[in-house]
Amino acid sequence: MVPAIQRVMTTPGIRGVVVHPAMVYEGLEGVFARFARDARSIGHVRVVGDERTRWPLVYRHDLATLYALALEGSMPGQSYNAATVTGLAVGTIARAIARRFGAVETPVLLDVDEVAAELGEWARDMPWISK
C-alpha cells in the first residue's frame, strides 16, 4: 500500500490526495453483512481470530462526505484517515447483531485456516484476521 500511495503523491501532473477508509458500514450492509447473514442462516455469528480485535469503522455517508470535501478543498499531498469510530471490539458488534436476529450471542471463533478454506488464500492477508 505504501509504495502505491507514494506513487500517487509523487507522480508529476497528478495532484494526489489519499483517503484511508476504516471498515465501511451501512446498517447491516458492508462489513456487517456476513454477520447478519450468519445470524439469520446458521443461528450464530462467526468471528475471525479474536473477538477482542478492535475494528475502526466509518459510516458510508460520512466517508462519502469526506471524499467530496477532499475533492473540493484538499491541497495536493494530503492524506486522511477516515474513521468515525476508532475501535469497537468485534465481539461487541457480533453480539449486538446476534441479539437483533435472536441468534446465539456468543460468537463462534474461526482461525485463519478455516477462513482461507472458505474464502480462499487471499483471506490470510486481510486486516481483520488476527494473527
DSSP file (Angstrom, degrees, kcal/mol; ACC not computed):
  #  RESIDUE AA STRUCTURE BP1 BP2  ACC     N-H-->O    O-->H-N    N-H-->O    O-->H-N    TCO  KAPPA ALPHA  PHI   PSI    X-CA   Y-CA   Z-CA
    1    1 A M     >        0   0    0      0, 0.0     4,-2.2     0, 0.0     5,-0.2   0.000 360.0 360.0 360.0 -42.7    0.0    0.0    0.0
    2    2 A V  H  >  +     0   0    0      1,-0.2     4,-2.7     2,-0.2     5,-0.2   0.915 360.0  50.8 -61.6 -45.4    2.7    2.5    0.9
    3    3 A P  H  > S+     0   0    0      0, 0.0     4,-2.2     0, 0.0    -1,-0.2   0.905 110.6  50.4 -59.3 -38.5    4.5    2.3   -2.5
    4    4 A A  H  > S+     0   0    0      2,-0.2     4,-2.1     1,-0.2    -2,-0.2   0.908 111.3  48.1 -65.0 -41.2    1.2    2.9   -4.3
    5    5 A I  H  X S+     0   0    0     -4,-2.2     4,-2.5     2,-0.2    -1,-0.2   0.920 111.0  50.7 -64.5 -43.8    0.5    5.9   -2.1
    6    6 A Q  H  X S+     0   0    0     -4,-2.7     4,-1.5     1,-0.2    -1,-0.2   0.887 109.0  52.1 -61.8 -38.0    4.0    7.3   -2.7
    7    7 A R  H  X S+     0   0    0     -4,-2.2     4,-1.3    -5,-0.2    -1,-0.2   0.915 110.6  47.7 -64.0 -42.7    3.5    6.9   -6.4
    8    8 A V  H  < S+     0   0    0     -4,-2.1     8,-0.5     1,-0.2     3,-0.3   0.913 114.6  46.8 -62.3 -42.5    0.2    8.8   -6.3
    9    9 A M  H  < S+     0   0    0     -4,-2.5    -1,-0.2     1,-0.2    -2,-0.2   0.716 119.9  36.8 -75.3 -21.0    1.8   11.6   -4.2
   10   10 A T  H  < S+     0   0    0     -4,-1.5    -1,-0.2    -5,-0.2    -2,-0.2   0.471  81.1 115.6-114.4  -1.9    4.9   12.0   -6.4
   11   11 A T  S >< S-     0   0    0     -4,-1.3     3,-1.8    -3,-0.3     5,-0.2  -0.551  71.2-116.1 -72.5 124.3    3.7   11.5   -9.9
   12   12 A P  T 3  S+     0   0    0      0, 0.0     3,-0.1     0, 0.0    -1,-0.1  -0.312  97.6  21.6 -59.1 139.3    4.2   14.7  -11.9
   13   13 A G  T 3  S+     0   0    0      1,-0.2     2,-0.5    -3,-0.0    -2,-0.1   0.392 100.3 104.4  84.9  -3.5    0.9   16.2  -13.1
   14   14 A I    <   -     0   0    0     -3,-1.8     2,-1.3    -6,-0.1    -1,-0.2  -0.948  59.5-152.9-112.7 128.1   -1.2   14.4  -10.5
   15   15 A R        -     0   0    0     -2,-0.5    -6,-0.1    -3,-0.1     2,-0.1  -0.644  31.3-159.0 -94.5  75.6   -2.5   16.4   -7.5
   16   16 A G        +     0   0    0     -2,-1.3    61,-4.0    -8,-0.5    62,-0.4  -0.308  22.7 172.0 -69.7 134.8   -2.7   13.3   -5.3
   17   17 A V        -     0   0    0     59,-0.2     2,-0.4    60,-0.2    62,-0.2  -0.991  17.2-153.0-134.7 135.3   -4.8   13.2   -2.2
   18   18 A V  E     -a   79   0A   0     60,-2.2    62,-2.7    -2,-0.4     2,-0.5  -0.928   8.3-166.1-118.1 134.5   -5.3    9.9   -0.3
   19   19 A V  E     -a   80   0A   0     -2,-0.4    62,-0.2    60,-0.2    -2,-0.0  -0.981   5.8-160.8-115.6 126.8   -8.2    8.7    1.8
   20   20 A H  E     -a   81   0A   0     60,-3.5    62,-2.8    -2,-0.5     2,-0.2  -0.864  17.3-157.9-105.6  96.0   -7.6    5.7    4.1
   21   21 A P  E     -a   82   0A   0      0, 0.0    62,-0.2     0, 0.0     3,-0.1  -0.498   6.7-139.8 -79.5 144.5  -11.1    4.4    5.0
   22   22 A A        -     0   0    0     60,-2.4     2,-0.5    -2,-0.2    35,-0.2   0.010  60.5 -48.3 -73.6-165.6  -11.8    2.3    8.0
   23   23 A M  E     -b   57   0B   0     33,-2.2    35,-2.2     1,-0.1     2,-0.3  -0.615  68.8-132.6 -74.1 121.8  -14.2   -0.6    7.7
   24   24 A V  E     +b   58   0B   0     -2,-0.5     7,-2.2    33,-0.2     2,-0.3  -0.575  29.4 178.5 -85.9 133.8  -17.3    0.8    5.9
   25   25 A Y  E     +bC  59  30B   0     33,-2.1    35,-2.4    -2,-0.3     2,-0.2  -0.944  21.9 176.0-133.2 157.5  -20.7    0.1    7.3
   26   26 A E  E >  S- C   0  29B   0      3,-0.8     3,-2.5    -2,-0.3     2,-0.1  -0.746  70.9 -60.4-154.5 100.9  -24.3    1.0    6.5
   27   27 A G  T 3  S-     0   0    0      1,-0.3    -1,-0.3    -2,-0.2     5,-0.1  -0.369 118.5 -19.8  56.7-126.5  -26.8   -0.8    8.7
   28   28 A L  T 3  S+     0   0    0     -3,-0.1    -1,-0.3    -2,-0.1     8,-0.2   0.079 122.5  92.1-100.9  23.4  -26.3   -4.5    8.2
   29   29 A E  E X  S+C   26   0B   0     -3,-2.5     3,-1.6     3,-0.1    -3,-0.8  -0.426  73.6  23.6-102.4-177.5  -24.6   -4.0    4.9
   30   30 A G  E >  S+C   25   0B   0      1,-0.3     3,-1.5     2,-0.2     4,-0.4  -0.377 132.7   1.3  63.3-132.0  -20.9   -3.6    4.1
   31   31 A V  T 3  S+     0   0    0     -7,-2.2     4,-0.3     1,-0.3    -1,-0.3   0.705 136.0  53.0 -64.7 -21.1  -18.6   -5.1    6.7
   32   32 A F  T <> S+     0   0    0     -3,-1.6     4,-2.3    -8,-0.2    -1,-0.3   0.527  81.5  91.0 -92.5  -6.2  -21.6   -6.3    8.8
   33   33 A A  H <> S+     0   0    0     -3,-1.5     4,-2.6     1,-0.2     5,-0.2   0.900  86.1  50.1 -58.7 -43.4  -23.4   -8.2    6.0
   34   34 A R  H  > S+     0   0    0     -4,-0.4     4,-2.6    -3,-0.2    -1,-0.2   0.894 109.7  51.5 -63.6 -38.9  -21.6  -11.5    6.8
   35   35 A F  H  > S+     0   0    0     -4,-0.3     4,-2.6     2,-0.2    -1,-0.2   0.928 112.1  45.7 -63.0 -44.7  -22.5  -11.3   10.5
   36   36 A A  H  X S+     0   0    0     -4,-2.3     4,-2.3     2,-0.2     5,-0.2   0.912 112.6  50.8 -65.0 -42.3  -26.2  -10.7    9.7
   37   37 A R  H  X S+     0   0    0     -4,-2.6     4,-2.7    -5,-0.2     5,-0.3   0.923 112.0  47.5 -61.3 -44.9  -26.2  -13.5    7.1
   38   38 A D  H  X>S+     0   0    0     -4,-2.6     4,-2.8     2,-0.2     5,-0.9   0.941 111.0  50.6 -60.8 -48.2  -24.7  -15.9    9.7
   39   39 A A  H  X5S+     0   0    0     -4,-2.6     4,-0.5     4,-0.2    -1,-0.2   0.899 117.0  40.8 -59.1 -42.2  -27.1  -14.9   12.4
   40   40 A R  H  <5S+     0   0    0     -4,-2.3    -1,-0.2    -5,-0.2    -2,-0.2   0.899 125.5  32.4 -73.1 -41.1  -30.1  -15.4   10.1
   41   41 A S  H  <5S+     0   0    0     -4,-2.7    -3,-0.2    -5,-0.2    -2,-0.2   0.845 133.1  20.0 -93.1 -34.5  -28.9  -18.6    8.4
   42   42 A I  H  <5S-     0   0    0     -4,-2.8    -3,-0.2    -5,-0.3    -2,-0.1   0.426  97.6-117.2-119.4   0.7  -26.9  -20.6   10.9
   43   43 A G  S  <<S+     0   0    0     -5,-0.9    61,-2.8    -4,-0.5     2,-0.3   0.552  85.6  59.0  81.6   7.3  -28.0  -19.1   14.3
   44   44 A H  E    S-e  104   0C   0     -6,-0.8     2,-0.4    59,-0.2    -2,-0.3  -0.973  79.2-112.0-156.3 165.3  -24.7  -17.6   15.4
   45   45 A V  E     -     0   0C   0     59,-0.5    63,-2.5    -2,-0.3     2,-0.5  -0.868  24.4-141.8-105.4 134.8  -22.1  -15.1   14.2
   46   46 A R  E     -e  108   0C   0     -2,-0.4     2,-0.4    61,-0.2    63,-0.2  -0.820  15.1-165.5 -97.4 133.1  -18.7  -16.2   13.2
   47   47 A V  E     -e  109   0C   0     61,-2.9    63,-3.1    -2,-0.5     2,-0.5  -0.958  17.9-129.2-119.0 134.0  -15.7  -14.0   14.1
   48   48 A V  E    S-e  110   0C   0     -2,-0.4     2,-0.5    61,-0.2    63,-0.2  -0.698  71.1 -27.8 -84.5 127.1  -12.3  -14.4   12.6
   49   49 A G  S    S+     0   0    0     61,-3.3     2,-0.5    -2,-0.5    -2,-0.1  -0.589 120.4   4.8  79.7-121.7   -9.5  -14.6   15.1
   50   50 A D    >   -     0   0    0     -2,-0.5     3,-2.0     1,-0.1    40,-0.2  -0.881  54.3-144.5-111.1 127.8  -10.0  -12.9   18.5
   51   51 A E  T 3  S+     0   0    0     -2,-0.5    40,-2.7     1,-0.3    41,-0.4   0.612  99.4  66.7 -68.3  -8.9  -13.3  -11.3   19.4
   52   52 A R  T 3  S+     0   0    0     38,-0.2    -1,-0.3    37,-0.2    -3,-0.0   0.561  71.4 119.9 -85.8  -7.7  -11.3   -8.6   21.3
   53   53 A T    <   -     0   0    0     -3,-2.0    37,-2.9    36,-0.1     2,-0.5  -0.342  63.4-133.4 -56.8 133.8   -9.9   -7.3   18.0
   54   54 A R  E     - D   0  89B   0     35,-0.2    35,-0.2    36,-0.1    -1,-0.1  -0.803  15.4-155.1 -99.5 130.6  -10.9   -3.7   17.6
   55   55 A W  E     - D   0  88B   0     33,-2.6    33,-1.9    -2,-0.5     2,-0.3  -0.894   9.5-141.2-104.9 125.2  -12.3   -2.5   14.3
   56   56 A P  E     -     0   0B   0      0, 0.0   -33,-2.2     0, 0.0     2,-0.3  -0.689  30.4-163.0 -76.1 138.5  -12.2    1.1   13.2
   57   57 A L  E     -bD  23  85B   0     28,-2.8    27,-2.3    -2,-0.3    28,-2.2  -0.900  19.2-169.9-127.3 152.1  -15.4    1.9   11.5
   58   58 A V  E     -b   24   0B   0    -35,-2.2   -33,-2.1    -2,-0.3     2,-0.2  -0.975  26.3-125.3-141.8 130.0  -16.8    4.6    9.1
   59   59 A Y  E >>  -b   25   0B   0     -2,-0.4     4,-2.2   -35,-0.2     3,-0.5  -0.519  26.5-124.1 -70.7 136.8  -20.4    5.1    8.2
   60   60 A R  H 3> S+     0   0    0    -35,-2.4     4,-2.3     1,-0.3     5,-0.1   0.823 109.6  51.3 -59.1 -34.6  -20.7    5.1    4.4
   61   61 A H  H 3> S+     0   0    0      2,-0.2     4,-2.2     1,-0.2    -1,-0.3   0.874 109.5  50.6 -69.9 -35.6  -22.3    8.6    4.2
   62   62 A D  H <> S+     0   0    0     -3,-0.5     4,-2.2     2,-0.2    -2,-0.2   0.903 110.8  49.2 -66.1 -39.9  -19.6   10.1    6.4
   63   63 A L  H  X S+     0   0    0     -4,-2.2     4,-2.5     2,-0.2    -2,-0.2   0.912 109.7  51.3 -65.0 -41.9  -17.0    8.5    4.1
   64   64 A A  H  X S+     0   0    0     -4,-2.3     4,-2.3    -5,-0.2    -1,-0.2   0.904 109.1  51.3 -61.3 -40.4  -18.8    9.9    1.0
   65   65 A T  H  X S+     0   0    0     -4,-2.2     4,-2.7     2,-0.2    -1,-0.2   0.913 109.2  50.6 -62.4 -42.8  -18.8   13.4    2.7
   66   66 A L  H  X S+     0   0    0     -4,-2.2     4,-2.9     2,-0.2     5,-0.2   0.926 109.1  50.6 -62.2 -44.6  -15.0   13.1    3.3
   67   67 A Y  H  X S+     0   0    0     -4,-2.5     4,-2.4     1,-0.2    -1,-0.2   0.930 111.8  48.1 -58.4 -44.4  -14.4   12.2   -0.3
   68   68 A A  H  X S+     0   0    0     -4,-2.3     4,-2.1     1,-0.2    -2,-0.2   0.930 113.5  46.7 -62.7 -44.9  -16.4   15.2   -1.5
   69   69 A L  H  X S+     0   0    0     -4,-2.7     4,-2.6     1,-0.2     5,-0.3   0.895 111.9  51.2 -63.8 -39.7  -14.6   17.5    0.8
   70   70 A A  H  X S+     0   0    0     -4,-2.9     4,-1.6     1,-0.2    -1,-0.2   0.902 111.3  47.6 -65.0 -40.8  -11.3   16.1   -0.2
   71   71 A L  H  < S+     0   0    0     -4,-2.4    -1,-0.2    -5,-0.2    -2,-0.2   0.878 117.4  43.1 -66.2 -37.1  -12.1   16.6   -3.9
   72   72 A E  H  < S+     0   0    0     -4,-2.1    -2,-0.2    -5,-0.2    -1,-0.2   0.854 132.6   7.3 -78.8 -36.1  -13.3   20.2   -3.3
   73   73 A G  H  < S+     0   0    0     -4,-2.6    -3,-0.2    -5,-0.2     2,-0.2   0.395  85.1 120.0-137.9   8.7  -10.7   21.6   -1.0
   74   74 A S     <  -     0   0    0     -4,-1.6     3,-0.1    -5,-0.3    -4,-0.0  -0.481  54.6-128.6 -79.8 148.8   -7.7   19.4   -0.3
   75   75 A M    >   -     0   0    0     -2,-0.2     3,-1.6     1,-0.1    -2,-0.1  -0.702  42.3 -89.3 -85.7 145.9   -4.2   20.5   -1.1
   76   76 A P  T 3  S+     0   0    0      0, 0.0   -59,-0.2     0, 0.0    -1,-0.1  -0.248 112.7  31.3 -54.7 141.5   -2.1   18.1   -3.1
   77   77 A G  T 3  S+     0   0    0    -61,-4.0   -60,-0.2     1,-0.3     2,-0.1   0.402  85.2 135.4  91.6  -2.4   -0.2   15.6   -0.9
   78   78 A Q    <   -     0   0    0     -3,-1.6   -60,-2.2   -62,-0.4     2,-0.4  -0.485  35.9-161.6 -81.1 153.5   -2.7   15.5    1.9
   79   79 A S  E     -a   18   0A   0    -62,-0.2     2,-0.4    -2,-0.1   -60,-0.2  -0.999   2.6-163.4-136.4 135.8   -3.8   12.2    3.4
   80   80 A Y  E     -a   19   0A   0    -62,-2.7   -60,-3.5    -2,-0.4     2,-0.6  -0.967  14.1-148.0-126.0 135.4   -6.8   11.5    5.5
   81   81 A N  E     -a   20   0A   0     -2,-0.4     2,-0.8   -62,-0.2   -62,-0.0  -0.906  20.5-153.0 -96.0 123.2   -7.7    8.6    7.9
   82   82 A A  E     +a   21   0A   0    -62,-2.8   -60,-2.4    -2,-0.6     2,-0.3  -0.837  37.7 132.1-106.0 101.4  -11.5    8.1    7.7
   83   83 A A        -     0   0    0     -2,-0.8   -25,-0.3   -62,-0.2     3,-0.2  -0.954  29.6-178.5-147.5 127.7  -12.9    6.6   10.9
   84   84 A T  S    S+     0   0    0    -27,-2.3     2,-0.5    -2,-0.3   -26,-0.2   0.674  90.2  38.9 -95.5 -21.6  -16.0    7.8   12.8
   85   85 A V  E    S-D   57   0B   0    -28,-2.2   -28,-2.8     1,-0.1    -1,-0.3  -0.985  75.8-157.7-125.0 117.5  -15.5    5.0   15.4
   86   86 A T  E    S-     0   0B   0     -2,-0.5     2,-0.2     1,-0.2    -1,-0.1   0.721  72.2 -13.4 -75.3 -19.7  -11.8    4.5   16.2
   87   87 A G  E     +     0   0B   0    -31,-0.1     2,-0.4   -32,-0.1    -1,-0.2  -0.516  56.8 177.0 177.1 113.4  -12.1    1.0   17.5
   88   88 A L  E     -D   55   0B   0    -33,-1.9   -33,-2.6    -3,-0.2     2,-0.1  -0.982  42.1-106.6-122.0 132.2  -15.0   -1.2   18.6
   89   89 A A  E >>  -D   54   0B   0     -2,-0.4     4,-1.6   -35,-0.2     3,-0.7  -0.347  21.6-136.8 -60.6 130.9  -14.4   -4.8   19.7
   90   90 A V  H 3> S+     0   0    0    -37,-2.9     4,-2.7     1,-0.3   -38,-0.2   0.809 103.8  59.7 -60.8 -30.8  -15.6   -7.2   17.0
   91   91 A G  H 3> S+     0   0    0    -40,-2.7     4,-2.4   -38,-0.2    -1,-0.3   0.874 102.6  52.1 -64.6 -36.8  -17.2   -9.4   19.7
   92   92 A T  H <> S+     0   0    0     -3,-0.7     4,-1.9   -41,-0.4    -2,-0.2   0.914 111.9  46.1 -63.9 -43.0  -19.4   -6.5   20.8
   93   93 A I  H  X S+     0   0    0     -4,-1.6     4,-2.2     2,-0.2     5,-0.2   0.935 112.5  50.3 -64.1 -47.2  -20.5   -6.0   17.2
   94   94 A A  H  X S+     0   0    0     -4,-2.7     4,-2.5     1,-0.2    -2,-0.2   0.900 110.3  49.7 -60.7 -42.6  -21.2   -9.7   16.7
   95   95 A R  H  X S+     0   0    0     -4,-2.4     4,-2.6     2,-0.2    -1,-0.2   0.901 109.6  51.1 -64.8 -40.6  -23.2  -10.0   19.9
   96   96 A A  H  X S+     0   0    0     -4,-1.9     4,-1.9     2,-0.2    -2,-0.2   0.917 112.7  45.4 -64.3 -42.4  -25.4   -7.0   19.0
   97   97 A I  H  X S+     0   0    0     -4,-2.2     4,-1.3     2,-0.2    -2,-0.2   0.907 111.9  51.9 -68.2 -40.8  -26.2   -8.4   15.6
   98   98 A A  H  <>S+     0   0    0     -4,-2.5     5,-2.8    -5,-0.2     3,-0.5   0.930 109.1  50.9 -59.8 -45.2  -26.8  -11.9   17.0
   99   99 A R  H ><5S+     0   0    0     -4,-2.6     3,-1.4     1,-0.2    -1,-0.2   0.912 104.8  57.4 -56.9 -44.2  -29.3  -10.3   19.6
  100  100 A R  H 3<5S+     0   0    0     -4,-1.9    -1,-0.2     1,-0.3    -2,-0.2   0.836 114.9  36.7 -57.9 -34.4  -31.1   -8.5   16.8
  101  101 A F  T 3<5S-     0   0    0     -4,-1.3    -1,-0.3    -3,-0.5    -2,-0.2   0.304 113.1-112.3-103.3   8.3  -31.8  -11.8   15.0
  102  102 A G  T < 5 +     0   0    0     -3,-1.4    -3,-0.2    -4,-0.4     2,-0.1   0.775  69.5 143.9  68.8  25.2  -32.4  -13.9   18.1
  103  103 A A      < -     0   0    0     -5,-2.8   -59,-0.2    -6,-0.2    -1,-0.2  -0.410  65.0 -73.2 -90.2 169.4  -29.3  -15.9   17.4
  104  104 A V  E     -e   44   0C   0    -61,-2.8   -59,-0.5     1,-0.1    -1,-0.1  -0.458  44.2-146.1 -60.5 129.7  -26.8  -17.3   20.0
  105  105 A E  E    S+     0   0C   0     -2,-0.2    -7,-0.2   -61,-0.1    -1,-0.1   0.807  73.6  87.2 -76.9 -29.2  -24.9  -14.3   21.3
  106  106 A T  E    S-     0   0C   0     -8,-0.1   -61,-0.2     1,-0.1    -2,-0.1  -0.586  81.7-128.6 -74.1 119.4  -21.5  -15.9   21.9
  107  107 A P  E     -     0   0C   0      0, 0.0     2,-0.6     0, 0.0   -61,-0.2  -0.317  11.2-123.7 -68.1 149.6  -19.6  -15.7   18.6
  108  108 A V  E     -e   46   0C   0    -63,-2.5   -61,-2.9    -2,-0.0     2,-0.4  -0.838  28.5-135.8 -90.2 124.6  -18.0  -18.8   17.1
  109  109 A L  E     -e   47   0C   0     -2,-0.6     2,-0.4   -63,-0.2   -61,-0.2  -0.696  17.7-162.2 -89.2 130.3  -14.3  -18.1   16.6
  110  110 A L  E     -e   48   0C   0    -63,-3.1   -61,-3.3    -2,-0.4     2,-0.2  -0.848   9.9-137.9-107.3 144.5  -12.7  -19.1   13.3
  111  111 A D     >  -     0   0    0     -2,-0.4     4,-1.9   -63,-0.2     3,-0.4  -0.530  32.5 -99.1 -95.1 171.8   -9.0  -19.5   12.8
  112  112 A V  H  > S+     0   0    0      1,-0.2     4,-2.7    18,-0.2     5,-0.2   0.850 120.9  55.9 -58.7 -38.6   -7.1  -18.3    9.7
  113  113 A D  H  > S+     0   0    0      1,-0.2     4,-2.2     2,-0.2    -1,-0.2   0.898 107.0  49.7 -64.2 -40.1   -7.1  -21.8    8.1
  114  114 A E  H  > S+     0   0    0     -3,-0.4     4,-1.7     2,-0.2    -1,-0.2   0.909 112.7  47.3 -63.6 -41.7  -10.9  -22.1    8.3
  115  115 A V  H  X S+     0   0    0     -4,-1.9     4,-3.4     1,-0.2     5,-0.5   0.917 111.4  50.0 -67.3 -42.9  -11.3  -18.7    6.7
  116  116 A A  H  X S+     0   0    0     -4,-2.7     4,-2.0     1,-0.2    -1,-0.2   0.879 108.8  53.2 -63.4 -37.3   -8.8  -19.4    4.0
  117  117 A A  H  < S+     0   0    0     -4,-2.2    -1,-0.2    -5,-0.2    -2,-0.2   0.870 117.8  37.2 -65.1 -35.6  -10.6  -22.7    3.2
  118  118 A E  H  < S+     0   0    0     -4,-1.7    -2,-0.2    -5,-0.1    -1,-0.2   0.901 132.9  22.2 -81.9 -43.6  -13.9  -20.9    2.9
  119  119 A L  H  < S-     0   0    0     -4,-3.4    -3,-0.2     1,-0.3     3,-0.2   0.629 111.8-102.0-104.0 -16.1  -12.8  -17.6    1.2
  120  120 A G    ><  -     0   0    0     -4,-2.0     3,-1.7    -5,-0.5    -1,-0.3  -0.324  43.9 -66.8 109.4 163.5   -9.5  -18.6   -0.5
  121  121 A E  G >  S+     0   0    0      1,-0.3     3,-1.8     2,-0.2     4,-0.3   0.768 121.3  72.8 -60.9 -28.3   -5.9  -18.0    0.4
  122  122 A W  G >  S+     0   0    0      1,-0.3     3,-1.5    -3,-0.2    -1,-0.3   0.801  84.6  70.1 -56.6 -28.2   -6.2  -14.2   -0.2
  123  123 A A  G X  S+     0   0    0     -3,-1.7     3,-1.5     1,-0.3    -1,-0.3   0.716  79.7  75.1 -66.3 -20.2   -8.1  -14.0    3.1
  124  124 A R  G <  S+     0   0    0     -3,-1.8    -1,-0.3    -4,-0.3    -2,-0.2   0.783  97.7  47.3 -62.2 -25.1   -5.0  -14.8    5.1
  125  125 A D  G <  S+     0   0    0     -3,-1.5    -1,-0.3    -4,-0.3    -2,-0.2   0.314  80.6 123.6-101.0   8.5   -3.8  -11.2    4.5
  126  126 A M    X   -     0   0    0     -3,-1.5     3,-1.7     1,-0.1    -3,-0.0  -0.451  67.1-127.4 -69.8 142.8   -7.0   -9.4    5.3
  127  127 A P  T 3  S+     0   0    0      0, 0.0    -1,-0.1     0, 0.0    -4,-0.0   0.730 105.8  62.6 -65.4 -21.2   -6.5   -6.8    8.1
  128  128 A W  T 3  S+     0   0    0      2,-0.1     2,-0.6   -79,-0.0   -80,-0.1   0.425  80.9  99.7 -85.4   3.4   -9.4   -8.2   10.2
  129  129 A I    <   -     0   0    0     -3,-1.7     2,-0.4    -6,-0.1   -80,-0.1  -0.803  69.7-142.9 -89.3 118.7   -7.6  -11.5   10.6
  130  130 A S              0   0    0     -2,-0.6   -18,-0.2   -82,-0.2    -2,-0.1  -0.687 360.0 360.0 -80.0 131.3   -5.8  -11.7   13.9
  131  131 A K              0   0    0     -2,-0.4    -1,-0.1   -20,-0.1   -82,-0.0   0.397 360.0 360.0-112.6 360.0   -2.5  -13.5   13.6
